[in-house]
Amino acid sequence: MHAHYGSGCEPNCDGAPMILDQFDHKILQALQRNGALTNAELSELVNLSPSQCSRRRAALEASGVIEGYQARLSARELGFTIRAIVRVNLRMHGQDTDKEFSRWVERQAEVQSAFSVSGDADYVLDVRVRDLESFSDFIHERLLIQPQVAQVRSDFVLKTLKDRLELDLSTNVRG
């Protein structure tokens, strides 16, 4: 990435995290809370002109620091009342097996997040469905029939204590 129009964003060629100045930090914090802010609204929050905010925002988007914007929907209000954490172990491990399972997971609309992990499971899936019957269908009719799956263990979420998407940016600020 190039420094765009005076943005404080500075690229690092060594793969280290991008160095953000205090204005970039303020912009990112504000956009994490409300990605729908206009540049005029953003400028009032960070004490920069709308044009400076626009240039900095564009630079942060172009660099990949801002990956995109989306509305956060209420799963409960939309009828997705079941959330389960599903731990999966594969029968064998190899590049082809892992890629095949990863491609299968990517196609499953019920899987909100998926992680390859260390510990007693190979993968952890965050699954959201409307009801227990839908969950049972997902597990028995789709997941367990995958030839690479050896074992599945599920934990139902009873209560969400914290479900936050905002990153703590306080350790990546200069100026």
C-alpha positions in Angstrom: 0.0 0.0 0.0 1.1 3.6 -0.6 0.5 6.4 1.8 -2.6 7.9 0.2 -3.0 11.7 0.3 -1.3 12.2 3.6 -2.9 9.3 5.4 -1.0 8.2 8.5 -1.1 4.6 7.4 2.4 3.3 6.8 3.0 0.0 5.1 5.5 -2.5 6.5 7.3 -4.6 3.9 8.4 -7.1 6.4 4.9 -8.4 7.1 4.6 -6.7 10.4 1.2 -5.1 11.3 0.6 -1.7 9.7 1.5 1.2 11.9 -1.5 3.5 12.5 -1.4 7.0 13.7 -3.9 8.5 16.2 -6.3 9.6 13.5 -6.3 6.2 11.8 -6.9 4.7 15.2 -9.9 7.0 15.9 -11.3 6.4 12.4 -11.1 2.6 12.9 -12.6 2.7 16.4 -15.5 4.8 15.1 -16.1 2.6 12.1 -16.0 -0.6 14.3 -18.9 0.9 16.3 -20.8 2.1 13.3 -19.7 1.2 9.8 -22.4 3.3 8.2 -20.9 6.6 9.3 -20.6 9.1 6.5 -17.3 10.9 6.1 -19.0 14.1 7.5 -20.1 12.3 10.6 -16.7 10.6 10.9 -14.9 13.9 10.6 -16.8 15.3 13.6 -15.8 12.3 15.7 -12.1 12.3 14.8 -11.5 16.1 14.3 -10.4 15.9 10.7 -12.1 17.4 7.6 -14.5 15.1 5.7 -12.0 15.0 2.7 -9.2 13.9 5.0 -11.4 11.2 6.5 -12.4 10.1 3.1 -8.8 9.7 2.0 -7.8 7.9 5.1 -10.8 5.6 5.0 -10.0 4.8 1.3 -6.3 4.1 2.3 -7.4 1.8 5.1 -9.8 0.0 2.8 -7.2 -0.3 0.0 -4.6 -1.7 2.4 -6.9 -4.4 3.7 -7.0 -3.0 7.2 -10.8 -2.5 6.6 -12.0 -5.7 5.1 -15.6 -4.5 4.5 -18.9 -3.3 6.1 -22.0 -5.2 7.0 -25.1 -5.0 9.2 -25.1 -7.1 12.4 -28.3 -9.0 12.5 -30.1 -10.4 15.5 -30.1 -14.2 15.1 -32.8 -14.6 17.8 -35.1 -12.0 16.2 -34.7 -13.8 12.8 -35.6 -17.2 14.4 -32.1 -18.7 14.7 -32.6 -19.9 18.3 -30.0 -22.7 18.4 -26.2 -22.0 18.5 -23.8 -24.8 19.0 -20.1 -25.1 19.2 -19.2 -28.3 17.2 -15.8 -29.9 17.6 -14.8 -32.2 14.7 -12.0 -34.8 14.5 -10.9 -36.1 11.1 -10.1 -39.8 10.4 -6.7 -38.9 8.9 -4.7 -35.9 8.3 -3.2 -34.7 5.1 -3.3 -31.7 2.8 -6.0 -33.1 0.6 -8.2 -34.2 3.5 -7.9 -30.8 5.2 -8.6 -28.9 2.0 -11.6 -31.1 1.2 -13.1 -30.6 4.6 -12.4 -26.9 4.5 -14.2 -26.6 1.1 -17.2 -28.5 2.5 -17.4 -26.3 5.6 -17.3 -23.1 3.4 -20.4 -24.3 1.6 -22.5 -24.8 4.8 -24.7 -21.8 5.5 -25.3 -23.0 9.1 -21.5 -22.6 9.9 -21.0 -19.0 11.0 -17.3 -19.5 11.9 -14.8 -22.3 11.5 -11.4 -22.8 13.0 -8.6 -25.3 12.7 -7.4 -25.6 16.2 -4.8 -27.2 18.5 -6.0 -29.4 21.4 -8.4 -32.3 21.4 -10.3 -31.3 18.2 -9.1 -30.7 14.7 -11.8 -28.1 13.9 -14.3 -26.0 15.8 -17.4 -24.9 14.1 -19.8 -22.2 15.3 -23.2 -23.4 14.0 -26.5 -21.4 14.0 -29.8 -23.0 13.1 -33.5 -22.4 13.7 -34.3 -25.4 15.9 -33.1 -28.8 17.2 -34.5 -30.6 14.1 -32.4 -28.4 11.8 -29.4 -29.0 14.0 -30.0 -32.8 14.0 -30.3 -32.7 10.2 -27.1 -30.8 9.8 -25.1 -33.2 12.1 -26.6 -36.5 10.9 -27.5 -35.9 7.3 -24.6 -33.7 6.3 -21.6 -33.6 8.7 -21.4 -37.2 9.9 -21.6 -38.6 6.4 -18.5 -36.8 5.3 -15.9 -39.5 4.7 -13.1 -37.7 6.4 -15.1 -37.1 9.7 -14.2 -39.5 12.5 -15.9 -37.8 15.6 -18.2 -34.9 16.3 -18.9 -33.4 19.7 -21.4 -30.6 20.2 -22.0 -28.1 23.0 -25.1 -26.0 22.9 -24.8 -22.3 23.9 -27.1 -21.7 26.8 -26.2 -18.0 27.3 -24.0 -15.7 25.4 -21.7 -13.7 27.8 -19.8 -11.8 25.2 -20.0 -11.8 21.4 -17.9 -8.8 20.3 -16.4 -8.1 16.9 -14.5 -5.0 17.8 -10.7 -5.3 18.1 -8.7 -3.5 20.8 -6.5 -1.1 18.8 -4.8 0.5 21.8 -1.5 -1.4 21.3 -1.1 -0.4 17.6 -1.0 3.4 17.8 1.7 5.9 17.2 1.8 9.6 17.4 
